[in-house]
Amino acid sequence: MFEKIIRNFSGVRILVVGDIMLDRFIWGGVSRISPEAPVPVVVVERETFLLGGAANVVNNIHSLGGEASLCGLLGDDEMGQKVTQRLDEMGVDRGGILIETGRQTTVKTRIIAHHQQLVRIDREMTRHPKASTLRSLSEYLKQNIKRFDGIILSDYGKGLLTKGMIRDTIRAAREAKKFVMVDPKVKNFFFYRGATVVTPNTGEASSASRISITDKISLDRAGRNLLKRLKCDALVITRGEDGVAVFEPHQRPLLVPTEAKEVYDVTGAGDTVIGTMALALGAGASIRRAAELANHAAGIVVGKVGTATVSQKELIKMMKEKVRLK
């Protein structure tokens, strides 16, 4: 059953709307401490650039065999050009991406030595887009939403997803009978009311519900609280090394334990969860089955260093191993 759903990912079309970023990795080695300050000296060996934020959601969908289009905003700078170049190499439709003069493309630079992240440096601009930019993005959504099986709102708090943009997108998707999945930020949390699935992590769920999640009892209280207030079809709390918790109206919560053998890097794991879930829903899976698949996919990527993705082949292999072990 799982294998059929995964193979059907290839026929699913998802529109990702959100904050586009570039993840920059500087890799090197450390053999001494600086004489200027008690910090390690990193001798740079190589530098890599990967898609981040909403673009990493697209990358995950693409890696799993689905078809994704991206709607968002980039700056008119070198880093923005790197993003569009990578999207073009993947064959991703970027008709919904606008370039805003004077805006800086968000870049997260991670310095890594011996497979350990030493520091992260962020360059970003979090102001809302110009009114003309928002109008153009809204027009793109209205004209194209029917082409897709579902919509993902990937909110990294970088300014694109305003209250109006969020509510207009959810309304348009509902009218077109498309599902909407949201990777939320706390400051916008209750603007997502009416979405199909909202996927906060434990910290975001704690902050939004004002219930400190420390055990299964507090997890249950927070999940039910948010499910009721958001009026969504499902709330999926991603819990890092503890897996995911799925809340649906009139059902007992489903706790899915993590499948990761070893956790090296959780960077982008939330992007993997929401991308996999969207593909599974588009392929006809139930929310619970979609959440299980997404949890397995996340278990694969956290075992890799850097902003990683999972392939359709890797996910099928893991699911077959799981069935064999039962």
HELIX and SHEET records of a PDB file:
HELIX    1   1 PHE A    2  ARG A    7  1                                   6    
HELIX    2   2 ASN A    8  GLY A   11  5                                   4    
HELIX    3   3 ALA A   54  SER A   63  1                                  10    
HELIX    4   4 GLU A   78  MET A   90  1                                  13    
HELIX    5   5 ALA A  131  ASN A  144  1                                  14    
HELIX    6   6 ILE A  145  ARG A  147  5                                   3    
HELIX    7   7 LYS A  163  GLU A  175  1                                  13    
HELIX    8   8 VAL A  186  TYR A  192  5                                   7    
HELIX    9   9 THR A  202  SER A  209  1                                   8    
HELIX   10  10 LYS A  216  LEU A  230  1                                  15    
HELIX   11  11 GLY A  240  ASP A  242  5                                   3    
HELIX   12  12 ALA A  269  GLY A  282  1                                  14    
HELIX   13  13 ILE A  287  VAL A  301  1                                  15    
HELIX   14  14 GLN A  312  LEU A  325  1                                  14    
SHEET    1   A 9 ASP A  93  GLU A 100  0                                        
SHEET    2   A 9 GLU A  67  GLY A  75  1                                        
SHEET    3   A 9 ARG A  13  GLY A  18  1                                        
SHEET    4   A 9 GLY A 150  SER A 154  1                                        
SHEET    5   A 9 PHE A 179  ASP A 183  1                                        
SHEET    6   A 9 VAL A 197  VAL A 198  1                                        
SHEET    7   A 9 ALA A 234  THR A 238  1                                        
SHEET    8   A 9 VAL A 244  PHE A 247 -1                                        
SHEET    9   A 9 LEU A 254  VAL A 256 -1                                        
SHEET    1   B 4 PRO A  40  GLY A  53  0                                        
SHEET    2   B 4 ILE A  20  ILE A  33 -1                                        
SHEET    3   B 4 THR A 106  ALA A 113  1                                        
SHEET    4   B 4 GLN A 116  ARG A 123 -1                                        
END                                                                             
